[in-house]
Structure formats: structure tokens, C-alpha cells
């Protein structure tokens, strides 16, 4: 089930960046929170106007727009 309908763009909101449900939460910001180690529950606690499906929509959008580019990360 796709949640992409929750992702919107509007030139008057966050300079046209993709955001969740027209709110001022850019997808990139939410992905950065997750990448920084916050859990979905942590984000929902800090930003109560967001819903779990909003975070999942941001993840889905990020996965679809990654463009298949692989960035070398150095030896582990």
C-alpha cells in the first residue's frame, strides 16, 4: 500500500520541497532524523501533529527518489 499521496509540494511551503501533508515537515528533515538514530516513536513524540503513516511515506518517497545511486562509504 503506497502512502505517497501524503507527500506534497507547494512553492509557498518550504520553498517547494516535498513535505508531509502540506505541513512544514520536509521529507529530507524526517529522513535525517531517522538516519540520526531517532525511532519513528521518538519522532511522533517530538512532533505530535505527525502520524506514523507520514514517516512511512517519507521513507517510501526517499527510497523511490534515491535514483539508484550508490555512494562508496569506505572500508568498514
C-alpha positions in Angstrom: 0.0 0.0 0.0 1.6 3.2 -1.1 1.5 6.2 1.2 2.9 8.7 -1.4 -0.3 10.7 -1.5 0.8 12.1 1.8 3.8 13.8 0.2 3.0 17.1 -1.4 4.9 20.0 -2.9 3.8 23.6 -2.9 6.0 26.5 -3.9 4.7 28.5 -0.9 5.5 25.8 1.6 9.2 25.2 2.5 10.3 26.6 -0.9 8.6 23.8 -2.8 10.4 21.0 -1.1 8.5 17.7 -0.7 6.7 17.8 2.6 4.2 15.7 4.5 0.5 16.5 4.1 1.2 20.2 3.4 2.7 20.6 6.8 6.1 22.3 7.2 8.0 19.0 7.7 10.2 18.4 4.7 10.8 14.8 3.8 14.5 15.3 3.9 14.2 16.5 7.6 12.3 13.4 8.6 14.8 11.2 6.8 17.7 13.0 8.6 16.0 12.4 12.0 15.7 8.7 11.2 19.3 8.5 9.9 20.5 10.2 13.0 19.1 7.4 15.1 15.6 8.6 16.1 12.9 5.9 16.0 9.5 6.5 14.5 8.1 6.6 18.0 10.7 9.3 19.1 9.7 11.5 16.1 6.0 11.1 16.8 6.5 12.0 20.4 8.5 15.2 19.5 6.2 16.2 16.6 2.6 15.2 17.7 1.0 16.6 14.5 2.7 13.8 12.5 1.3 10.3 12.1 3.1 7.0 11.7 2.0 6.8 8.0 3.6 10.2 7.5 7.0 8.8 8.5 6.5 5.7 6.4 5.5 7.9 3.4 8.8 9.9 3.8 10.7 6.6 3.8 8.9 5.4 0.7 9.5 8.7 -1.1 13.2 8.6 -0.1 13.5 5.1 -1.4 11.9 5.9 -4.7 13.8 9.1 -5.3 17.3 7.8 -4.4 17.8 7.2 -8.1 19.7 4.0 -7.6 22.9 5.9 -6.9 25.4 4.1 -4.7 27.8 6.2 -2.7 31.1 4.4 -1.8 31.4 4.5 2.0 35.0 3.4 2.6 36.2 0.2 4.2 34.3 -1.0 7.3 
